[in-house]
């Protein structure tokens, strides 16, 4: 066989080994942003006006003057050390099998195969130096890496974090962080320091799931950056009022959309089912227990024989959907009352001023508050409900959207005179509304259904991948796909 035909497949194979993907792929064309988790900060570097941090597999770029997050880049492989090149305004990032060269202004990436464990990256005007098990020199222009016997004396180094460095800063004692009592149901858990960067005036401190802190080394004034939710693992989205919440096994994370967008969170020691906010307190479900939580204090409200699936409330009652039917508890009491037409799992509860919709395993029902009777609305299991253009929309357990148009009131129990339209487009996993159209998280991107045209329209400015959840908050589309959270301003929807 001709050798040239062997070389081509080998080159393609090597490119596949070392190829990386980043998101967004083009900062000038991709309108969306990535929301990073409050993860493990592995490394921090600074320039004159920017702060760079590696948190999990994200590169975060902050403005130094106000510590606002200005760009997030996700890498689809493990990254660990970030170093800023002051001569070329670039960032070098160490990965498992390569060195990544990131242009700060263009957002472009080049990669150079490199298999040694990197302990430090240094810069001179002429070359880049790499400290591994051996010593290396990198030519910026040619892209060649070669071994050297020694490093020059004028190298500006960025080295991997060593825990012994922390003891050089006595004001960091006790060398870990804890949540205050208002932020956690387990406030004595310790969050370790995992990265340090000293620029002479400020000390930047990275942590494991506690964010990034900046200290003024003269006044010791402390500022904290909380840049995302507690985690991106096993997320569910919930909207209450104009705020949206990320529910995870770590707790609840929320972002207030109006004014300065700041993250807030509450950590839980147990795996959360669902939650409500009542009298500025959390009402949470943990397995079959309904509990009121105020800081570190937990007060049981009611115990059920079956697991709690869903919660909601109105002015008079708290509604609890379980694996074995619906219950309600009058506010300021703790006695569960059976409430509902069937003893099947209840996935969604949607109260309005005149009626209550309840999505169950085999049908969707509504309770007429005036008639005090239950009616069957559709004979399909329903897991989500929202409103748009004065109409109700139901998401069935079969992942199909249903439009509900009541034409008159019924007088027969378990029957309803209605017009129900099964809308085309399957594999819809979540829905939300901006009041006019219905946004759908589907297996092929985020799409929105327009009641005026009866058409589904794709949101082209988001990747055409599977999304599990979507919510409209203020002027943003928030979409969750696997472990990545996307945010797209509504003005870029079309």
N, C-alpha and C positions, 0 to 999 in steps of 0.2 A: 504494500500500500504506500502511496506517495506520502512523504512526511508532512507536506504542507497541509494535507487534508486531516492529519492528526492534530496539528498545532491549533487549527481554528476551533475545534470543539473544546480543546483544553483551555484556550483563552476564554471562551464563553463560560466554561465551568468555573474558572477562577473569578470571573466577573460576578457570577451568581453567588459565590461564597462571600465575597467582600462587599457586595452591593448593599446599600442601606436605603431605607425610605424615610422621608421626613414629612411632617404635616404641620402647617400648610406647605405645599410644594412650591408655591410661588407667592411671595408676600405682596406682589403688585397686582396679581390677578385673583387670588383667593380672598374673598371678602370675609370669610368666617374667622373666628378666633377659637383657640382651644382653651378650655378651663382646666388648669392642672389641679391635682389633689394636694392636700397638705401632707406631702410625702417625706421621704428620707432625703435630706439635703446632704449630698456627698461632697460637694466642692463649691467654693465661692471665689470669684475674681472681680476686680473692679478696673474701670478706666476712669478718665477724668469726669465723665458725666453719666456713666452707666454702671449698673451692678449686674453681674452674671452669676447664675446659680444653677447647679444641676440638682433637680429634685426628682427622685426616681429616674425615669428615662426622658425627662423633659429638660430642655434648656430654657430657663426663664431670664428675661432681660427686663430690668427695672430702671426707671429714671432715678438717679441718685438724689436729686434735689427734693423730690416729694415721695419717693419710694413707691410710685405707682407702677404696676405691671404694664409694660408697653408691648411685649411680644412673648409668645409661647411657641416653642417648636418641639414636636414630639418625634423621637427616634424609635424605630422599631427594633432596636437592639440595646443591649446593656451599655451604658456610658457611665463614666466615673469621675474623671478629673477635667476641670475646665481651666484654661490659662489664657490670659489676654496678651496679645502681641501689640505693644505700644508703638512699634515702628510702622506697622502696616494696618492698624485698626482692624485686626482679625482675632478670632477666637479659635484655639486648638482644644479639641476634646478627645480624650482617650476612650477607646472602645476595646472590646474583647480581642478583636483581630485586626484592628486598623486604627489609624489616627485620622480624625475628622477635622478638616479645616473649614471654618465657618466664617463667611464674610458678613460682618455685622450690618452693613448698609444694604447689601443686595439680598441677604438671606440665602445665598447660594452655598453649596456644599461640595467639597472635594474630599476624597478619601484615599489614604495611602496604606497599603497592607503592612501590618506590623504586629508581631505576635508576642513580643516580650511584655512583661508586667511593667507598667509605667509608674514610677514613683515621683517624677517631676518633669516639668517642661520649662525650658528657659529660652531667653531671647537676647540676641545682639542685633545690631543693625544689619549684619551680613547673613547670619544663619540662625536656625532654631536648634536647640540641643535637647536631647531626651535622655533622662536617667532611668534605665531599666536595670536588669541584672548586669548589663554591660552599658557602655557609654556610646551614644550615637549623636550624629550630626545630620541635620536635614537642610537641604538646599531648597529655598523657597521657589526659585525660578525653575529649576530642573525637576523638582519633586523627588530627588534621590535621597535615600537614607543610607548612611555608611557608619561604620564603627570608628571611634576615635580613642586615643589613649588617655587624653585629659580634656577638661573643659577650661575655657578661658576664665579669667578672673572677673570680667565685666558682664557676666551673664545675669539677666534679671529673671529670677526663678519663681515658679509657682509649683509648690510641692503638695503631694498628697497629705491628707490630715493625719496627724499623730496625736493620740489622746494626751500625751505628755505635754503638748503645747498649752493645754487649757490651764494648767497650774501656773503659767506665766502671768495670768491675769487674775489676781486675787479677788477683784470685784465680781467675778463670775461664780464665786463660792455660793452654793454647794456644788456647782458644776453640773446641775441638771435643772429642769423646770417642772412646775406643777400647775395645773389649772386651779383657778379660784373656785369657790363653792358655787358660784352662779353658773359655771360653764360645764360642770361635770357631775354626774352621779357617783363618780369614783375619783374625788379630787386629789387623792394622795398618790396617784400613779405618777411615776417619774418619766420624764422625757429627756433623753440624753442629748448632749452636745455632740454633733457629728462633723462640723466643719468650722473653720476660722479663716478670716481674712482681715489683715491689719493694713490700712492705707496711711497710717501715721496720725490722722486726726480721728478716724472712727475705727471701731472694731465691729466687724460683721460676724454674727454667730448663726450657724445653721444647726438645725435640730432634726430629730426623728419625730415627725408628726406634730410639731409645735410651731412650725413656721420659721421665719428668719428674724433676728433681732439686730438692731444697730445701737451701739453705745458710743456716746461722745467720751473720749478717753480723758478729757479734762473735767467735765461736769458730771460724768457718768450718767447723763440723761439717756433713757432707754426708749427706743421706738420698736414696735413689733409689726411685722408684715404677715398678715393672714391672707393668703392669695387664692384660696380655693376651698372646696369641701374637704371633709375629714378623709375621705377615700373615694375611689372610683369603682371599687369592687361591689358587685351585687347591688347596684343602685336602683332605687325607685324614686319617681318624682311625684310630688304632691303640691297643689296650689291652694293657698288659703288667702283670700282677699287679693291684694296685688303683689304678694310675695310668693316665691316658690321655694320648695324645700327638697333637699336630697336626703332620703331615708336609706340608711345603710346599717350594717352590723356594728359599726362604730358609734352610731348616734345620728343626730339630725344636724344638717348644715343648711343655712339659709342665706339668701342674698336679697337685701332690700333694694329694689330697682330705682327708687327715686332719690334724687340728690347724689351725694357721693356714694358710689356703690361699694359697700363694705360687707364683708363676710361675717356671719355670726354662727355659732355652733353650740350644741350641747351634747356632751359625750354620755353614753350609757354603758353600764357594765354588762347588761343583758341584751340579747338579740331582739330588736324592736319589731313588732308587727305593724301597727299603725299608731297614729297619734292625733290629738286635737289640742287646741289652745283655748283654755277657758279660765277667765279671771286672771290672766297673765301667768297661769300655771299650765304645765304639760299634763294632759291626760293620755296615757300610753297603754297599749296592749302588749303584753309579753306572754306568749302562749295563750292560756285561758284565764289570765289575770288582768283586770283593769285596775290601773294604779295612777294616783295623782303624785306628781313629782315636782318638788320645789327645791332646786339646788341639790344638795346631797341627801335631802330627806324624801323618803318614799312612803306614801300612805295608801294601802290597799283600799279600793272602792268596792269591788265586787269580784266574785269568783264564779266561773262558769264551768259546766261539765265538758264543754267542747272548745276547741281553739277559736280565738277571735280572729276574723278575717278583715273586717272593715269597720270604720267608725265615722260618724258625722253627728251634727247637732243642729238644733234650731233654738228659738228663744225659750222653749219650755223643757226640752228633753235632750238627752244624749242617746243616740241610736247605736246599737252594737250588733253587727252582723257576725254570726258564728257559723261553724260547720253544720249546725243543726238548727237553723232558723234565726229570726230577728228578735231582738229584745230592745227595750228602752228603759232608761232610768230618768225619772224626773229630776231636774236640777236641784241641788242641795239635798238630795237623798242618796241612798246607796242600795235601794231594793230593785233588782232587775224584774221587769214585767214582760211577759211574753207578748209579742206584738208582730203580727205578720200572718200571711195566709198559708205558709207551708213550712215544713221542717226539713229544709234542704239548705245547702251552703248559700250564703249571701255575700256577693262580691262587691256590690256598690250600693250606697244609699245617697239619694239626692233629694233633699227636702226643698220645697218652694213655699210660698205664702199660702197656696191653696191646695197643694197636694204633696205627696211624698212618693218618689219613684224608688223601687227596690229591685235591683238586678240579682236574680238567683241562678241556680244551676240549670233549670229547665224553662224558665219563663221570666218575663219582666212584669212587675205589678205596680199599680199605683194606688195610693190611699187617698181618697177624697176627704179632706178635712171637714167639709160641710156635711156631707152625707154620712161620714164616719164608716165608710165601707171600702173594701178592697176590690179592685178590678184587674183582670189580666189584660195586659197591653199587647204583648207579642209572645208567641209560643217558642221563644228561643232563649237560651241562657245569655245573660248580658253581664259584662264586666266593667263598662265605663259609660258615662253619660255626660253630655254637655249641650249647650244651647247656642244657636246662631240664627240671626235674622228671624227671631220670634218662633223658631222651630226647635224641637228636641231631636237629638241624634244619639243613637245607642250603638255601642260596639259589642257585637255578640261574641260568645265564647269561640265561635268559628272564625273570628277575625274578619268579620264583614260589617260594614257600616249600614245602619238602618235609619231612615228618616221617618219621623213620627208627626202626623198631621191630624189632630183630633177634630172631628167634624160636629160632634154633638155629645152631650152627656148621656151616659147609659144608666138604666135603672136596674139592670140585672147584675147580681153579684157574679164576679169572675167572667164578665164579658164587657167589651168596650167597643162602641161604634167609632171606628177610627179608619184612617187611611195610612197604611204602613207601606213604605217603599224600600225594597232591598236594593241598595245602591251597588253598582258594579265596583270591582276592585277588591280582591281578597288580600290576605296576608297583611292586614292592618293590626298593629300591636298596641297602639295607644292613640288617643285623640285629645285635642284641646281646641279652643275657639278664641278668636279675638272679638267676638260679637257679630261678625259678618260672615266669615268663612270658617270651615272646619279643617284643622291641620292634622295630618295623619302620619304617624311613624310606621313605615312599611318596610318590606324586605328589599325595596329598590329606592330608598331615599325618603326624604320628607316631601309629601304631596299635600295640596290643599284642595278641598272640595268647595266650589262656589255655588251656592243655592240658586243664584240668578241664571247661570249658564248650564247648571247641572253637569259640569265638567270637572275632572281632576287635573290639576296643574302641578307639574314638578317644580320644586325649588332647586334651580340649577346651581345656585351658588353654595350648595352643600354637597359633599361627596355622595354619590349614588350608591350607598351601601345600606345594610340593614340597620334600622334604629329600633330600640326597644321602648323609648319614651320621648315625648315631645311636650313642651309647655310654652305658652306665650306669656312673657313677663315684661310689662312696660312696653318697650319698643324692640324687644329681642325675641328671636326664636331660640329656645334652648333644646338641644337634642342629645340624647344619650345613645351611644352605640358601643356595646361591649364595655371596655374600660375607658373610653374616650368621650369627653363632653364637648360638644360644639356650641358656639354662640354666634348667631348671625343677626345683625340688625335688620328689622323688618323692611327698611328702605331698600335693601338689596334682594328682597324676595323674588323679584321678577327680573 
